[in-house]
Each structure stands twice: as structure tokens, then as C-alpha cells.
């Protein structure tokens, strides 16, 4: 890690595999397609990537689902309030 200019916190051990895992995790959380992460991580195939990072994908699905739910709720809220003239009539 020193060669990369990455300083580990005092007393912490952070090897290159930790760095690889962090990069792959960040890429998946950012929505990078699995086949791209597989190539960048130089895994044999996507199955290997999925075995190691499936938990991140399921977390991403949950986050995406929650965002969609909030957006739908906001749209329903906006449509229920309607124009000001309709509310006063």
C-alpha cells in the first residue's frame, strides 16, 4: 500500500486485497455493471465476483427500491394536493 501512496491508520493492517475489495465494493455501489467490475478485478468470471460481492448488490437493490418508493410517495402527495383553485372551491 505504501507504493500506492496510501497510508494505513496507525495500528491497522490494510493490504492490497483490502484495497481491491474496497474498490470493487465502491464500483458496485456506484452502479457499475458486474461484468465491468469482474474485468477490473481480473476475476475469472462474473460468478466469482458475485460470490464475493452479492451482499453489496442486495444492499444496492434495497436502496434503489427505497428511492423509488420515496419518489412515488412524493408524486402521490403532489397529485393529492391538486391546484389551489380546486382546493378552495
Backbone bond lengths (Angstrom), bond angles and torsions (degrees), N, CA, C in turn:
res aa  C-N    CA-C-N  psi(-1)  N-CA   C-N-CA  omega(-1)  CA-C   N-CA-C  phi
1 X - - - 1.442 - - 1.530 110.00 -
2 X 1.321 115.94 -31.75 1.463 119.29 179.00 1.521 111.11 -60.06
3 X 1.335 116.24 -37.94 1.468 120.30 179.96 1.524 111.45 -62.70
4 X 1.323 116.80 -28.78 1.468 121.46 179.37 1.524 112.09 -85.34
5 X 1.327 116.35 -6.12 1.456 120.22 -179.09 1.516 112.96 80.81
6 X 1.334 116.33 18.29 1.462 121.15 -179.45 1.521 108.07 -100.39
7 X 1.313 115.70 119.14 1.459 121.23 -178.33 1.521 108.87 -95.59
8 X 1.324 116.00 122.82 1.463 120.66 177.81 1.527 108.93 -79.95
9 X 1.333 117.11 146.89 1.463 119.42 176.08 1.520 110.44 -58.87
10 X 1.300 116.18 149.54 1.470 121.44 -177.94 1.528 109.91 -56.93
11 X 1.318 115.23 128.66 1.460 120.88 178.28 1.516 114.04 85.67
12 X 1.329 118.09 -6.02 1.466 121.06 -179.25 1.522 109.77 -98.60
13 X 1.309 115.71 145.12 1.457 120.60 175.75 1.525 107.60 -108.08
14 X 1.306 116.05 115.02 1.466 120.50 178.58 1.520 107.88 -129.41
15 X 1.325 115.75 101.09 1.456 120.87 -179.56 1.513 111.33 -88.81
16 X 1.307 115.47 -176.78 1.459 121.54 -177.74 1.528 111.66 -64.85
17 X 1.334 118.14 -31.97 1.460 119.64 179.22 1.521 111.14 -68.21
18 X 1.304 116.50 -34.82 1.465 120.63 175.76 1.528 109.37 -63.74
19 X 1.314 115.86 -42.23 1.458 121.27 178.34 1.525 110.64 -63.11
20 X 1.336 117.36 -46.12 1.474 121.61 178.72 1.525 110.62 -58.89
21 X 1.329 115.38 -44.87 1.463 120.01 -178.94 1.532 110.20 -62.47
22 X 1.314 116.33 -42.33 1.465 120.40 -179.98 1.527 111.47 -63.24
23 X 1.327 116.13 -43.31 1.465 119.99 -179.72 1.521 110.15 -64.30
24 X 1.318 117.35 -47.79 1.465 120.70 179.71 1.526 110.81 -61.46
25 X 1.308 117.20 -41.07 1.462 121.36 179.12 1.527 111.30 -62.38
26 X 1.320 116.27 -45.95 1.468 120.70 179.83 1.520 111.03 -63.36
27 X 1.322 117.07 -41.25 1.465 120.32 179.01 1.525 111.15 -61.88
28 X 1.331 116.70 -44.79 1.465 120.06 179.87 1.520 111.45 -66.30
29 X 1.321 117.17 -40.85 1.469 120.28 178.16 1.517 111.45 -64.15
30 X 1.335 116.54 -29.00 1.459 120.84 179.52 1.530 111.83 -81.44
31 X 1.340 116.75 -2.26 1.458 119.93 176.95 1.518 114.71 92.77
32 X 1.318 117.47 13.16 1.463 120.71 177.58 1.527 108.87 -65.50
33 X 1.324 118.26 132.69 1.467 120.42 179.63 1.528 112.46 -57.51
34 X 1.322 115.28 144.99 1.462 121.39 -175.36 1.525 111.83 -58.23
35 X 1.337 117.58 -37.40 1.474 118.86 -177.69 1.533 111.31 -67.75
36 X 1.328 117.18 -29.08 1.469 120.59 177.71 1.521 109.70 -71.62
37 X 1.331 116.98 -45.31 1.466 121.12 178.31 1.529 109.68 -61.97
38 X 1.323 117.01 -39.88 1.461 121.49 178.44 1.524 110.52 -58.00
39 X 1.326 116.51 -46.48 1.467 120.05 -179.94 1.521 111.50 -65.92
40 X 1.340 116.51 -44.50 1.463 119.68 -178.99 1.526 112.33 -63.97
41 X 1.336 115.88 -37.16 1.468 120.40 179.68 1.526 111.33 -80.59
42 X 1.329 115.98 -8.08 1.464 122.66 -179.01 1.525 112.20 59.76
43 X 1.342 114.76 36.88 1.459 119.43 173.59 1.525 108.21 -76.03
44 X 1.327 116.52 155.28 1.463 121.55 -178.72 1.529 111.25 -61.53
45 X 1.324 116.22 -40.25 1.467 120.83 177.93 1.525 109.10 -159.61
46 X 1.321 115.63 175.19 1.467 120.63 -176.96 1.520 112.34 -64.44
47 X 1.326 117.42 -26.06 1.471 120.69 179.48 1.530 110.11 -59.56
48 X 1.318 116.21 -42.04 1.471 120.56 179.35 1.527 109.67 -62.13
49 X 1.324 116.39 -45.76 1.465 121.04 -179.98 1.528 110.34 -61.46
50 X 1.319 116.26 -45.57 1.463 120.39 -179.68 1.522 112.10 -63.30
51 X 1.329 117.40 -37.22 1.468 120.25 179.03 1.534 111.66 -61.89
52 X 1.328 116.24 -36.05 1.459 120.48 -177.12 1.524 113.99 -88.63
53 X 1.343 117.13 -23.82 1.462 119.87 -171.09 1.525 113.96 -126.03
54 X 1.323 118.23 15.68 1.467 121.04 -179.38 1.523 111.99 -58.41
55 X 1.330 117.35 -35.21 1.467 120.63 -179.10 1.526 111.10 -62.64
56 X 1.304 117.27 -32.58 1.463 120.38 179.79 1.516 109.78 -71.26
57 X 1.330 116.17 -40.50 1.460 119.33 179.97 1.521 110.93 -65.20
58 X 1.327 117.29 -39.95 1.467 118.39 179.38 1.523 110.42 -68.12
59 X 1.332 118.04 -35.68 1.462 120.48 174.89 1.525 110.42 -63.69
60 X 1.320 117.03 -40.69 1.463 121.31 179.70 1.524 111.08 -64.58
61 X 1.336 116.29 -38.83 1.464 120.23 177.72 1.529 110.28 -63.25
62 X 1.331 116.37 -41.69 1.462 120.03 179.62 1.525 110.25 -63.45
63 X 1.326 116.50 -45.15 1.469 120.79 179.97 1.526 110.24 -62.00
64 X 1.328 117.14 -43.86 1.471 120.92 179.82 1.522 110.24 -62.94
65 X 1.325 116.81 -41.38 1.458 121.02 179.14 1.528 111.24 -63.66
66 X 1.331 116.88 -41.77 1.464 120.68 178.38 1.530 111.50 -64.80
67 X 1.322 117.17 -39.52 1.476 120.50 178.15 1.516 110.51 -63.15
68 X 1.336 116.09 -43.78 1.459 119.82 179.72 1.522 110.34 -63.46
69 X 1.318 117.26 -42.25 1.467 120.84 178.88 1.529 111.18 -60.40
70 X 1.332 117.06 -43.97 1.471 120.15 178.48 1.525 111.22 -63.07
71 X 1.324 116.59 -39.19 1.465 120.38 179.91 1.527 110.58 -65.47
72 X 1.325 116.78 -43.38 1.471 120.95 178.88 1.525 110.18 -63.82
73 X 1.334 117.21 -43.45 1.463 121.06 178.87 1.526 110.97 -61.58
74 X 1.314 117.17 -39.74 1.467 120.94 179.25 1.518 110.50 -66.19
75 X 1.327 117.53 -40.62 1.462 120.88 178.98 1.527 110.66 -66.64
76 X 1.327 117.22 -40.53 1.464 120.78 177.71 1.522 110.46 -63.97
77 X 1.315 116.10 -40.74 1.457 121.25 178.65 1.528 110.49 -62.00
78 X 1.336 116.48 -43.41 1.462 121.27 179.12 1.525 111.34 -65.07
79 X 1.338 117.29 -40.94 1.462 119.76 -177.83 1.529 111.37 -73.65
80 X 1.334 118.06 -27.95 1.462 121.05 178.47 1.526 111.83 -73.75
81 X 1.318 117.41 -28.46 1.452 118.84 -179.71 1.517 111.22 -75.40
82 X 1.329 118.15 -32.59 1.463 122.51 175.96 1.507 113.05 59.95
83 X 1.338 116.62 178.67 1.462 120.76 179.36 1.529 111.35 -66.51
84 X 1.298 116.73 154.70 1.471 122.56 -177.67 1.525 111.06 -61.81
85 X 1.356 118.14 -37.39 1.475 120.25 -178.94 1.505 111.25 -63.91
86 X 1.324 117.56 -38.41 1.463 121.36 -178.03 1.524 110.77 -67.94
87 X 1.303 117.72 -31.67 1.471 120.60 -178.89 1.513 111.18 -74.57
88 X 1.319 118.03 -32.01 1.455 120.28 -176.38 1.518 112.67 -87.72
89 X 1.308 118.37 -15.59 1.465 122.01 -176.58 1.504 112.33 -77.35
